[in-house]
Structure formats: structure tokens, C-alpha cells
Amino acid sequence: MEPKHPNAIFKSHLEDRRFQNDAIDSAKKNLALTYVNAFVNAGYGKDLLILAQENNEDWVFKCKDDGQTAAAASLGMLLLWDIDEGLA
């Protein structure tokens, strides 16, 4: 199966946004994206958010506070049964 991006799960582009001033805090949004990515792609060993090396951005360091802990844990969920690459 192909990995899925969390935005494909949320499908927020289909919502009718009436209140544009109600912006979600970016830290909370990143935390939600991290959890969704971990559970949707758990055990597959590949994803489109954390392991994707586009623009040399590291998702763990892009998040802050509890988001870093969640990103590290979700990385563990992605590489759950990969004994060769997961331990490295």
C-alpha cells in the first residue's frame, strides 16, 4: 500500500469555512498531524510526513514541546516491525 498524508485523511479542503478568524494554533495542528500520520501509516515503514526528506526539514525539530515527543513516538510506530532499519 502507498503511504497516506494526514491531509488526505482530514479532507479539510472540502469543508465550507465560514469563520476564517478561528485559526488553529500551529503547534496543535502539528501535533494532530503527527498522531494521524502515526496511526494511519503504523508499521508500513514509510510515510509522507516524517520520513520524507523534502526541503531538508526534520519534522521532529519543527514541532515543539509535546509535539517533539509525539513525533519521536510516531517515528517508532512507523518503523514498528522493521528490525533492520528501525533500530538504526
MMTF fields as JSON, N, C-alpha, C and O atoms, coordinates in Angstrom:
{
  "mmtfVersion": "1.0.0",
  "mmtfProducer": "UNKNOWN",
  "numBonds": 351,
  "numAtoms": 352,
  "numGroups": 88,
  "numChains": 1,
  "numModels": 1,
  "chainsPerModel": [1],
  "groupsPerChain": [88],
  "chainIdList": ["A"],
  "bondAtomList": [4, 2, 8, 6, 12, 10, 16, 14, 20, 18, 24, 22, 28, 26, 32, 30, 36, 34, 40, 38, 44, 42, 48, 46, 52, 50, 56, 54, 60, 58, 64, 62, 68, 66, 72, 70, 76, 74, 80, 78, 84, 82, 88, 86, 92, 90, 96, 94, 100, 98, 104, 102, 108, 106, 112, 110, 116, 114, 120, 118, 124, 122, 128, 126, 132, 130, 136, 134, 140, 138, 144, 142, 148, 146, 152, 150, 156, 154, 160, 158, 164, 162, 168, 166, 172, 170, 176, 174, 180, 178, 184, 182, 188, 186, 192, 190, 196, 194, 200, 198, 204, 202, 208, 206, 212, 210, 216, 214, 220, 218, 224, 222, 228, 226, 232, 230, 236, 234, 240, 238, 244, 242, 248, 246, 252, 250, 256, 254, 260, 258, 264, 262, 268, 266, 272, 270, 276, 274, 280, 278, 284, 282, 288, 286, 292, 290, 296, 294, 300, 298, 304, 302, 308, 306, 312, 310, 316, 314, 320, 318, 324, 322, 328, 326, 332, 330, 336, 334, 340, 338, 344, 342, 348, 346],
  "bondOrderList": [1, 1, 1, 1, 1, 1, 1, 1, 1, 1, 1, 1, 1, 1, 1, 1, 1, 1, 1, 1, 1, 1, 1, 1, 1, 1, 1, 1, 1, 1, 1, 1, 1, 1, 1, 1, 1, 1, 1, 1, 1, 1, 1, 1, 1, 1, 1, 1, 1, 1, 1, 1, 1, 1, 1, 1, 1, 1, 1, 1, 1, 1, 1, 1, 1, 1, 1, 1, 1, 1, 1, 1, 1, 1, 1, 1, 1, 1, 1, 1, 1, 1, 1, 1, 1, 1, 1],
  "groupList": [{"groupName": "MET", "atomNameList": ["N", "CA", "C", "O"], "elementList": ["N", "C", "C", "O"], "formalChargeList": [0, 0, 0, 0], "bondAtomList": [1, 0, 2, 1, 3, 2], "bondOrderList": [1, 1, 2], "singleLetterCode": "M", "chemCompType": "L-PEPTIDE LINKING"}, {"groupName": "GLU", "atomNameList": ["N", "CA", "C", "O"], "elementList": ["N", "C", "C", "O"], "formalChargeList": [0, 0, 0, 0], "bondAtomList": [1, 0, 2, 1, 3, 2], "bondOrderList": [1, 1, 2], "singleLetterCode": "E", "chemCompType": "L-PEPTIDE LINKING"}, {"groupName": "PRO", "atomNameList": ["N", "CA", "C", "O"], "elementList": ["N", "C", "C", "O"], "formalChargeList": [0, 0, 0, 0], "bondAtomList": [1, 0, 2, 1, 3, 2], "bondOrderList": [1, 1, 2], "singleLetterCode": "P", "chemCompType": "L-PEPTIDE LINKING"}, {"groupName": "LYS", "atomNameList": ["N", "CA", "C", "O"], "elementList": ["N", "C", "C", "O"], "formalChargeList": [0, 0, 0, 0], "bondAtomList": [1, 0, 2, 1, 3, 2], "bondOrderList": [1, 1, 2], "singleLetterCode": "K", "chemCompType": "L-PEPTIDE LINKING"}, {"groupName": "HIS", "atomNameList": ["N", "CA", "C", "O"], "elementList": ["N", "C", "C", "O"], "formalChargeList": [0, 0, 0, 0], "bondAtomList": [1, 0, 2, 1, 3, 2], "bondOrderList": [1, 1, 2], "singleLetterCode": "H", "chemCompType": "L-PEPTIDE LINKING"}, {"groupName": "ASN", "atomNameList": ["N", "CA", "C", "O"], "elementList": ["N", "C", "C", "O"], "formalChargeList": [0, 0, 0, 0], "bondAtomList": [1, 0, 2, 1, 3, 2], "bondOrderList": [1, 1, 2], "singleLetterCode": "N", "chemCompType": "L-PEPTIDE LINKING"}, {"groupName": "ALA", "atomNameList": ["N", "CA", "C", "O"], "elementList": ["N", "C", "C", "O"], "formalChargeList": [0, 0, 0, 0], "bondAtomList": [1, 0, 2, 1, 3, 2], "bondOrderList": [1, 1, 2], "singleLetterCode": "A", "chemCompType": "L-PEPTIDE LINKING"}, {"groupName": "ILE", "atomNameList": ["N", "CA", "C", "O"], "elementList": ["N", "C", "C", "O"], "formalChargeList": [0, 0, 0, 0], "bondAtomList": [1, 0, 2, 1, 3, 2], "bondOrderList": [1, 1, 2], "singleLetterCode": "I", "chemCompType": "L-PEPTIDE LINKING"}, {"groupName": "PHE", "atomNameList": ["N", "CA", "C", "O"], "elementList": ["N", "C", "C", "O"], "formalChargeList": [0, 0, 0, 0], "bondAtomList": [1, 0, 2, 1, 3, 2], "bondOrderList": [1, 1, 2], "singleLetterCode": "F", "chemCompType": "L-PEPTIDE LINKING"}, {"groupName": "SER", "atomNameList": ["N", "CA", "C", "O"], "elementList": ["N", "C", "C", "O"], "formalChargeList": [0, 0, 0, 0], "bondAtomList": [1, 0, 2, 1, 3, 2], "bondOrderList": [1, 1, 2], "singleLetterCode": "S", "chemCompType": "L-PEPTIDE LINKING"}, {"groupName": "LEU", "atomNameList": ["N", "CA", "C", "O"], "elementList": ["N", "C", "C", "O"], "formalChargeList": [0, 0, 0, 0], "bondAtomList": [1, 0, 2, 1, 3, 2], "bondOrderList": [1, 1, 2], "singleLetterCode": "L", "chemCompType": "L-PEPTIDE LINKING"}, {"groupName": "ASP", "atomNameList": ["N", "CA", "C", "O"], "elementList": ["N", "C", "C", "O"], "formalChargeList": [0, 0, 0, 0], "bondAtomList": [1, 0, 2, 1, 3, 2], "bondOrderList": [1, 1, 2], "singleLetterCode": "D", "chemCompType": "L-PEPTIDE LINKING"}, {"groupName": "ARG", "atomNameList": ["N", "CA", "C", "O"], "elementList": ["N", "C", "C", "O"], "formalChargeList": [0, 0, 0, 0], "bondAtomList": [1, 0, 2, 1, 3, 2], "bondOrderList": [1, 1, 2], "singleLetterCode": "R", "chemCompType": "L-PEPTIDE LINKING"}, {"groupName": "GLN", "atomNameList": ["N", "CA", "C", "O"], "elementList": ["N", "C", "C", "O"], "formalChargeList": [0, 0, 0, 0], "bondAtomList": [1, 0, 2, 1, 3, 2], "bondOrderList": [1, 1, 2], "singleLetterCode": "Q", "chemCompType": "L-PEPTIDE LINKING"}, {"groupName": "THR", "atomNameList": ["N", "CA", "C", "O"], "elementList": ["N", "C", "C", "O"], "formalChargeList": [0, 0, 0, 0], "bondAtomList": [1, 0, 2, 1, 3, 2], "bondOrderList": [1, 1, 2], "singleLetterCode": "T", "chemCompType": "L-PEPTIDE LINKING"}, {"groupName": "TYR", "atomNameList": ["N", "CA", "C", "O"], "elementList": ["N", "C", "C", "O"], "formalChargeList": [0, 0, 0, 0], "bondAtomList": [1, 0, 2, 1, 3, 2], "bondOrderList": [1, 1, 2], "singleLetterCode": "Y", "chemCompType": "L-PEPTIDE LINKING"}, {"groupName": "VAL", "atomNameList": ["N", "CA", "C", "O"], "elementList": ["N", "C", "C", "O"], "formalChargeList": [0, 0, 0, 0], "bondAtomList": [1, 0, 2, 1, 3, 2], "bondOrderList": [1, 1, 2], "singleLetterCode": "V", "chemCompType": "L-PEPTIDE LINKING"}, {"groupName": "GLY", "atomNameList": ["N", "CA", "C", "O"], "elementList": ["N", "C", "C", "O"], "formalChargeList": [0, 0, 0, 0], "bondAtomList": [1, 0, 2, 1, 3, 2], "bondOrderList": [1, 1, 2], "singleLetterCode": "G", "chemCompType": "PEPTIDE LINKING"}, {"groupName": "TRP", "atomNameList": ["N", "CA", "C", "O"], "elementList": ["N", "C", "C", "O"], "formalChargeList": [0, 0, 0, 0], "bondAtomList": [1, 0, 2, 1, 3, 2], "bondOrderList": [1, 1, 2], "singleLetterCode": "W", "chemCompType": "L-PEPTIDE LINKING"}, {"groupName": "CYS", "atomNameList": ["N", "CA", "C", "O"], "elementList": ["N", "C", "C", "O"], "formalChargeList": [0, 0, 0, 0], "bondAtomList": [1, 0, 2, 1, 3, 2], "bondOrderList": [1, 1, 2], "singleLetterCode": "C", "chemCompType": "L-PEPTIDE LINKING"}],
  "groupTypeList": [0, 1, 2, 3, 4, 2, 5, 6, 7, 8, 3, 9, 4, 10, 1, 11, 12, 12, 8, 13, 5, 11, 6, 7, 11, 9, 6, 3, 3, 5, 10, 6, 10, 14, 15, 16, 5, 6, 8, 16, 5, 6, 17, 15, 17, 3, 11, 10, 10, 7, 10, 6, 13, 1, 5, 5, 1, 11, 18, 16, 8, 3, 19, 3, 11, 11, 17, 13, 14, 6, 6, 6, 6, 9, 10, 17, 0, 10, 10, 10, 18, 11, 7, 11, 1, 17, 10, 6],
  "groupIdList": [1, 2, 3, 4, 5, 6, 7, 8, 9, 10, 11, 12, 13, 14, 15, 16, 17, 18, 19, 20, 21, 22, 23, 24, 25, 26, 27, 28, 29, 30, 31, 32, 33, 34, 35, 36, 37, 38, 39, 40, 41, 42, 43, 44, 45, 46, 47, 48, 49, 50, 51, 52, 53, 54, 55, 56, 57, 58, 59, 60, 61, 62, 63, 64, 65, 66, 67, 68, 69, 70, 71, 72, 73, 74, 75, 76, 77, 78, 79, 80, 81, 82, 83, 84, 85, 86, 87, 88],
  "secStructList": [7, 7, 7, 7, 7, 2, 2, 2, 2, 2, 7, 4, 4, 4, 1, 7, 7, 7, 7, 6, 6, 7, 7, 7, 7, 2, 2, 2, 2, 2, 2, 2, 2, 2, 2, 2, 2, 2, 2, 2, 1, 6, 6, 6, 1, 7, 7, 1, 1, 1, 1, 7, 7, 4, 4, 4, 7, 7, 2, 2, 2, 2, 1, 7, 6, 2, 2, 2, 2, 2, 2, 2, 2, 2, 2, 2, 2, 2, 6, 6, 6, 7, 6, 6, 6, 1, 7, 7],
  "xCoordList": [0.832, 0.0, 0.872, 1.985, 0.352, 1.059, 0.806, -0.284, 1.818, 1.607, 0.63, 0.526, -0.073, -1.042, -0.573, 0.027, -0.852, -0.546, -1.736, -2.877, -1.496, -2.601, -3.644, -4.816, -3.249, -4.223, -5.241, -6.359, -4.87, -5.817, -6.847, -7.951, -6.5, -7.427, -8.386, -9.589, -7.865, -8.693, -9.67, -10.819, -9.212, -10.007, -10.6, -11.765, -9.783, -10.247, -10.512, -11.188, -9.984, -10.229, -11.673, -12.127, -12.399, -13.795, -14.771, -15.956, -14.278, -15.14, -15.537, -14.787, -16.713, -17.162, -16.75, -17.391, -15.682, -15.142, -15.884, -15.801, -16.608, -17.323, -16.547, -16.623, -15.804, -15.079, -13.588, -12.919, -13.074, -11.667, -10.773, -9.573, -11.328, -10.523, -10.228, -9.379, -10.898, -10.68, -9.528, -9.727, -8.342, -7.151, -6.725, -6.737, -6.347, -5.866, -4.395, -3.633, -4.011, -2.62, -1.76, -2.1, -0.665, 0.163, 0.759, 0.945, 1.059, 1.598, 0.557, 0.888, -0.694, -1.762, -2.042, -2.344, -1.942, -2.154, -1.05, -1.332, 0.204, 1.317, 1.183, 1.505, 0.707, 0.511, -0.562, -0.404, -1.646, -2.715, -2.224, -2.53, -1.468, -0.916, 0.018, 0.035, 0.787, 1.722, 0.986, 1.342, -0.049, -0.801, -1.524, -1.499, -2.155, -2.874, -1.904, -2.196, -0.767, 0.236, 0.732, 0.931, 0.931, 1.439, 0.446, 0.831, -0.819, -1.797, -2.201, -2.508, -2.203, -2.584, -1.485, -1.779, -0.232, 0.895, 1.669, 2.817, 1.07, 1.768, 2.245, 1.473, 3.526, 4.098, 4.479, 5.068, 4.173, 4.493, 5.941, 6.474, 6.584, 7.974, 8.172, 9.308, 7.093, 7.209, 5.977, 4.883, 6.197, 5.106, 5.46, 6.532, 4.568, 4.793, 5.037, 5.139, 5.132, 5.301, 6.623, 7.389, 6.9, 8.069, 9.312, 10.382, 9.189, 10.355, 10.676, 11.745, 9.771, 10.025, 11.092, 10.947, 12.136, 13.264, 13.21, 14.221, 12.048, 11.92, 12.347, 12.034, 13.036, 13.49, 14.355, 14.498, 14.929, 15.804, 15.143, 15.826, 13.834, 13.131, 12.993, 12.633, 13.27, 13.097, 11.859, 11.821, 10.855, 9.564, 9.688, 8.955, 10.589, 10.735, 11.164, 10.677, 12.061, 12.549, 11.669, 11.802, 10.783, 9.831, 8.743, 8.211, 8.416, 7.426, 8.096, 9.323, 7.279, 7.847, 7.102, 5.947, 7.765, 7.247, 6.731, 7.49, 5.455, 4.882, 4.875, 4.822, 4.928, 4.959, 6.213, 6.167, 7.346, 8.59, 8.517, 8.99, 7.925, 7.771, 6.851, 7.13, 5.752, 4.803, 5.434, 5.185, 6.25, 6.898, 7.904, 8.006, 8.644, 9.584, 8.85, 9.291, 7.734, 6.939, 6.292, 6.201, 5.85, 5.231, 6.265, 5.942, 7.49, 8.565, 8.776, 9.038, 8.658, 8.733, 7.586, 7.776, 6.395, 5.245, 5.395, 4.967, 6.002, 6.202, 7.159, 6.961, 8.187, 9.219, 9.044, 10.022, 7.808, 7.474, 8.096, 8.757, 7.908, 8.386, 9.601, 9.938, 10.246, 11.416, 12.663, 13.192, 13.142, 14.269, 15.602, 16.576, 15.659, 16.911, 17.115, 18.141, 16.162, 16.285, 15.726, 16.185, 14.758, 14.078, 14.969, 14.806, 15.897, 16.772, 17.847, 18.38, 18.164, 19.172, 18.578, 19.264],
  "yCoordList": [-1.19, 0.0, 1.247, 1.252, 2.279, 3.554, 4.31, 4.231, 5.041, 5.841, 6.981, 7.486, 7.366, 8.455, 9.65, 9.5, 10.825, 12.056, 12.385, 12.137, 12.935, 13.258, 14.199, 14.127, 15.067, 15.975, 15.213, 15.69, 14.042, 13.22, 12.594, 12.258, 12.437, 11.881, 12.958, 12.72, 14.129, 15.22, 15.749, 16.056, 15.851, 16.399, 17.762, 18.045, 18.585, 19.906, 20.833, 21.85, 20.49, 21.327, 21.213, 22.039, 20.203, 20.031, 20.768, 20.874, 21.277, 21.967, 23.345, 24.003, 23.757, 25.112, 25.99, 25.978, 26.745, 27.573, 28.896, 29.712, 29.098, 30.366, 31.315, 32.532, 30.768, 31.584, 31.509, 30.572, 32.453, 32.452, 32.937, 32.665, 33.648, 34.182, 33.135, 33.364, 32.013, 30.962, 30.071, 28.914, 30.617, 29.862, 28.921, 29.286, 27.708, 26.724, 27.012, 27.33, 26.899, 27.081, 26.083, 24.902, 26.543, 25.679, 24.51, 23.434, 24.693, 23.59, 22.492, 21.308, 22.873, 21.886, 21.203, 20.01, 21.955, 21.373, 20.368, 19.288, 20.712, 19.791, 18.536, 17.437, 18.699, 17.554, 16.626, 15.406, 17.201, 16.394, 15.686, 14.511, 16.384, 15.759, 14.599, 13.578, 14.765, 13.728, 12.47, 11.364, 12.641, 11.478, 10.764, 9.536, 11.523, 10.913, 10.175, 9.064, 10.771, 10.137, 8.837, 7.847, 8.836, 7.64, 6.489, 5.357, 6.767, 5.686, 5.218, 4.041, 6.115, 5.717, 4.885, 3.933, 5.234, 4.561, 3.641, 3.305, 3.228, 2.41, 1.086, 0.344, 0.808, -0.465, -0.582, -1.592, 0.4, 0.313, 0.677, 0.253, 1.445, 1.809, 2.962, 3.298, 3.574, 4.737, 5.617, 5.14, 6.908, 7.873, 9.101, 9.171, 10.055, 11.275, 12.503, 13.612, 12.326, 13.475, 13.447, 14.409, 12.372, 12.337, 11.818, 12.415, 10.729, 10.133, 10.777, 10.531, 11.596, 12.282, 13.348, 14.204, 13.296, 14.215, 15.369, 15.701, 15.98, 17.098, 18.398, 18.628, 19.21, 20.531, 20.457, 21.457, 19.305, 19.102, 19.525, 19.994, 19.369, 19.691, 18.429, 17.373, 18.529, 17.406, 17.683, 18.652, 16.833, 17.075, 17.085, 17.819, 16.294, 16.231, 17.589, 18.014, 18.268, 19.548, 20.716, 21.824, 20.476, 21.506, 21.666, 22.76, 20.568, 20.603, 21.105, 21.119, 21.516, 21.974, 21.348, 20.942, 21.273, 20.733, 19.307, 18.412, 19.09, 17.743, 17.207, 15.995, 18.089, 17.668, 16.901, 15.975, 17.266, 16.538, 15.126, 14.177, 14.993, 13.663, 12.808, 11.634, 13.403, 12.672, 12.302, 11.215, 13.195, 12.911, 11.772, 10.927, 11.742, 10.65, 9.326, 8.285, 9.366, 8.15, 7.68, 6.478, 8.614, 8.219, 7.648, 6.786, 8.114, 7.525, 6.068, 5.21, 5.8, 4.418, 3.572, 2.394, 4.151, 3.408, 3.116, 2.065, 4.044, 3.83, 2.68, 1.898, 2.583, 1.567, 0.417, -0.175, 0.112, -0.821, -2.195, -2.686, -2.826, -4.19, -4.272, -5.358, -3.176, -3.151, -3.312, -2.328, -4.557, -4.788, -4.361, -4.169, -4.209, -3.813, -2.302, -1.84, -1.543, -0.087, 0.587, 1.667, -0.02, 0.599, 0.821, 1.818, -0.072, 0.072, 1.125, 1.68, 1.398, 2.409, 3.782, 4.786],
  "zCoordList": [0.0, 0.0, 0.0, 0.527, -0.591, -0.619, 0.69, 1.256, 1.167, 2.381, 2.111, 0.992, 3.152, 3.031, 3.841, 4.905, 3.33, 4.048, 4.942, 4.554, 6.128, 7.034, 6.435, 6.805, 5.529, 4.913, 4.069, 3.876, 3.566, 2.818, 3.749, 3.318, 5.006, 5.986, 6.475, 6.573, 6.781, 7.301, 6.254, 6.569, 5.015, 3.913, 4.274, 3.992, 4.896, 5.32, 4.139, 4.289, 2.967, 1.794, 1.318, 0.526, 1.79, 1.395, 2.31, 1.996, 3.44, 4.386, 3.878, 3.157, 4.267, 3.975, 5.151, 6.202, 4.965, 6.04, 6.097, 5.179, 7.187, 7.383, 8.27, 8.101, 9.212, 10.173, 9.873, 10.308, 9.157, 8.788, 9.929, 9.917, 10.915, 12.009, 13.077, 13.938, 13.04, 14.023, 13.584, 13.213, 13.631, 13.209, 14.332, 15.508, 13.946, 14.907, 15.182, 14.269, 16.433, 16.816, 16.042, 15.965, 15.475, 14.627, 15.404, 14.837, 16.682, 17.478, 17.646, 17.584, 17.856, 17.994, 16.653, 16.609, 15.58, 14.258, 13.935, 13.415, 14.236, 14.008, 14.864, 14.413, 16.101, 16.974, 16.42, 16.439, 15.929, 15.334, 14.075, 13.87, 13.231, 12.02, 12.37, 11.684, 13.434, 13.852, 14.29, 13.885, 15.122, 15.599, 14.458, 14.373, 13.597, 12.474, 11.567, 11.124, 11.288, 10.44, 11.062, 10.358, 12.377, 13.046, 12.965, 12.674, 13.218, 13.243, 11.84, 11.648, 10.873, 9.515, 8.859, 8.136, 9.102, 8.446, 9.386, 9.097, 10.5, 11.507, 10.917, 10.31, 11.107, 10.704, 9.244, 8.859, 8.412, 6.989, 6.683, 5.657, 7.543, 7.324, 6.367, 6.034, 5.918, 5.039, 5.239, 5.541, 5.061, 5.176, 4.365, 3.763, 4.35, 3.57, 4.436, 3.912, 5.752, 6.631, 7.381, 7.314, 8.087, 8.964, 8.253, 8.37, 7.525, 6.862, 5.523, 4.965, 4.996, 3.722, 3.945, 4.818, 3.176, 3.353, 2.363, 1.743, 2.208, 1.28, 1.962, 3.13, 1.247, 1.711, 2.963, 3.667, 3.252, 4.416, 5.725, 6.635, 5.831, 7.065, 7.9, 7.379, 9.164, 10.068, 10.914, 11.673, 10.781, 11.424, 12.947, 13.609, 13.515, 14.961, 15.508, 16.555, 14.818, 15.306, 14.865, 15.385, 13.92, 13.521, 14.578, 14.772, 15.26, 16.339, 17.611, 17.717, 18.572, 19.839, 21.007, 20.876, 22.138, 23.39, 23.225, 22.853, 23.496, 23.416, 21.993, 21.788, 21.02, 19.626, 19.286, 18.476, 19.891, 19.64, 20.202, 19.577, 21.381, 21.968, 21.107, 20.861, 20.65, 19.802, 18.466, 17.946, 17.904, 16.623, 16.759, 15.869, 17.857, 18.077, 18.283, 17.795, 19.006, 19.219, 17.921, 17.67, 17.108, 15.842, 14.882, 14.064, 14.971, 14.177, 14.58, 13.736, 15.877, 16.353, 15.841, 15.538, 15.738, 15.217, 13.725, 13.247, 12.995, 11.563, 11.297, 10.368, 12.111, 11.921, 12.912, 13.368, 13.234, 14.304, 14.125, 15.041, 12.984, 12.796, 11.87, 11.4, 11.608, 10.73, 11.588, 12.106, 11.744, 12.634, 12.025, 12.753, 10.704, 10.06, 10.134, 10.634, 9.648, 9.594, 10.839, 11.211, 11.481, 12.617, 13.825, 14.529, 14.082, 15.242, 15.031, 15.993, 13.775, 13.487, 13.694, 13.504]
}
